[in-house]
């Protein structure tokens, strides 16, 4: 089956009643976990972005606590998984400030992690890529926010 253009979908959605739209949303939420998570964010958490950020930070904390430290292989695998989940939550929000906050927090947790990430070139590269991504995003924000976030980046 071939997907239809977004423009055509948008026009078709304009012709539907609210009940029909509700049925489509509920049906979408049954198919993929991401669809359900996105709907949950849009309906319940988008109004309070700070609480959303805190809930993601708790999930990051839990992820770091559950890392198997027996080998750097397992550490890398776990950190990549945490980063992937974090980026998925960032995609739901689509706010640059939220993205910077969560990536900064992830980098802080990586830096403070024991055993040190400096013993693994791959972990250091993940860390450096996230820092450069944060810098790129911060450069597109308002000047006041740039100053605040650049101070946080310098601490890292």
C-alpha positions in Angstrom: 0.0 0.0 0.0 1.3 3.4 -0.9 1.2 6.3 1.6 -0.7 9.4 0.6 0.8 12.8 0.8 0.4 14.7 4.0 -1.3 17.6 2.2 -4.1 15.2 1.0 -4.4 13.7 4.5 -4.8 17.1 6.0 -7.5 18.1 3.5 -9.4 14.8 4.2 -9.2 15.4 8.0 -10.8 18.8 7.6 -13.9 17.0 6.2 -14.3 14.6 9.2 -16.5 15.1 12.2 -15.0 15.2 15.7 -16.3 11.7 16.5 -14.6 10.3 13.4 -11.4 12.1 14.3 -11.6 10.6 17.8 -12.0 7.1 16.3 -9.0 7.5 14.0 -6.8 8.7 16.9 -7.9 5.8 19.1 -7.3 3.4 16.2 -3.8 4.8 15.6 -2.9 4.4 19.3 -3.6 0.7 19.0 -1.0 0.0 16.4 2.3 1.4 17.7 3.6 2.2 21.2 5.1 5.4 19.9 1.7 6.6 18.6 0.2 6.0 22.0 3.1 7.7 23.8 2.8 10.7 21.4 -1.0 11.0 22.0 -0.4 10.7 25.8 2.2 13.6 25.6 -0.1 15.8 23.4 -3.2 15.2 25.6 -1.8 15.1 29.1 1.8 16.4 29.3 2.3 19.1 26.7 0.6 21.7 29.0 3.2 21.3 31.7 6.6 21.0 29.9 8.6 21.2 33.2 6.9 18.2 34.7 7.5 16.4 31.4 11.2 17.2 31.5 11.4 16.0 35.1 9.7 12.7 34.3 12.2 12.1 31.4 15.1 12.9 33.8 13.8 10.3 36.2 13.7 7.8 33.4 17.3 8.7 32.5 18.3 8.2 36.1 16.6 4.8 36.2 18.4 3.8 33.0 21.8 4.8 34.4 21.1 2.9 37.6 20.3 -0.2 35.8 23.5 -0.3 33.6 25.6 -3.5 33.8 29.1 -2.3 34.6 30.8 -5.6 34.1 32.0 -4.6 30.7 32.3 -1.5 28.5 30.3 -3.4 25.8 27.3 -3.5 28.1 27.8 0.1 29.2 27.9 1.4 25.6 24.9 -0.6 24.7 22.9 0.7 27.7 23.9 4.3 27.2 23.0 4.1 23.5 19.6 2.7 24.5 19.1 5.5 27.1 20.1 8.1 24.5 17.7 6.6 21.9 14.8 6.8 24.3 15.7 10.3 25.3 15.7 11.4 21.7 12.3 9.8 21.1 10.9 11.8 24.0 12.5 15.0 22.6 10.8 14.3 19.3 7.4 14.3 21.0 8.0 17.7 22.5 9.7 19.4 19.5 10.8 22.3 21.7 14.5 23.3 21.5 14.7 24.2 25.2 13.5 20.8 26.2 16.0 19.1 23.8 18.9 21.1 25.3 17.8 20.4 28.9 17.5 16.7 28.4 20.7 16.3 26.4 22.6 18.4 28.9 21.2 16.2 31.7 22.2 13.0 29.7 25.8 14.4 29.3 26.0 15.2 33.0 25.0 11.7 33.9 27.5 10.3 31.4 30.3 12.4 32.8 29.6 11.5 36.4 29.2 7.8 35.5 31.6 5.3 37.1 33.6 3.6 35.6 34.7 6.6 33.7 33.7 7.0 30.0 37.3 8.2 29.3 38.4 4.6 29.2 36.2 3.9 26.1 36.7 5.8 22.9 33.2 5.0 21.7 31.6 6.4 24.9 33.8 9.6 24.6 32.6 10.0 21.0 29.0 9.7 22.0 29.6 12.3 24.6 31.4 14.7 22.2 28.7 14.3 19.6 26.0 15.2 22.1 28.0 18.3 23.2 28.4 19.5 19.6 24.7 18.9 19.0 23.8 20.9 22.1 26.0 23.7 21.0 24.4 23.7 17.5 20.9 23.9 19.0 21.8 26.5 21.6 23.1 28.8 18.8 19.6 29.0 17.4 18.0 30.0 20.7 17.4 33.5 22.2 20.5 35.3 23.5 19.6 35.0 27.2 19.0 31.3 26.9 22.3 31.0 24.9 24.2 32.5 27.8 22.6 30.3 30.4 23.1 27.1 28.4 26.7 28.0 27.4 27.5 28.2 31.1 26.1 24.7 31.6 28.1 23.5 28.5 31.3 25.0 30.0 30.7 23.1 33.2 30.7 19.9 31.2 
